[in-house]
């Protein structure tokens, strides 16, 4: 089990950029994949993207492909979400989550960080 803490959210104008961080602590050696999700007010949770802890391969939702980039720094046990060309519809609480096996089940979640994009 790991503990996750997101940071880096804030208010940005449309077209701007933000970088979110997710610091992991605890049994990070057991990590398989780290994912980013978001939830806008009144909407369900949406998958944003993920990165394999070993190897670094990434996967993105179509809604963010080409604008968002996920990376990880294993030495710092930190995953990043670089968000460029932000749109008002990207406004949401962003969460990172940990997966420990190939099964698509994220078992541990951070507390979330708010991203607000003004038009």
Secondary structure as UniProt FT lines:
FT   STRAND          2..7
FT   STRAND          10..13
FT   TURN            14..15
FT   STRAND          18..26
FT   HELIX           28..30
FT   STRAND          33..39
FT   TURN            41..42
FT   STRAND          45..52
FT   TURN            53..55
FT   STRAND          58..60
FT   TURN            62..67
FT   STRAND          68..73
FT   HELIX           74..76
FT   STRAND          78..83
FT   HELIX           88..90
FT   STRAND          92..99
FT   STRAND          106..109
FT   STRAND          113..118
//
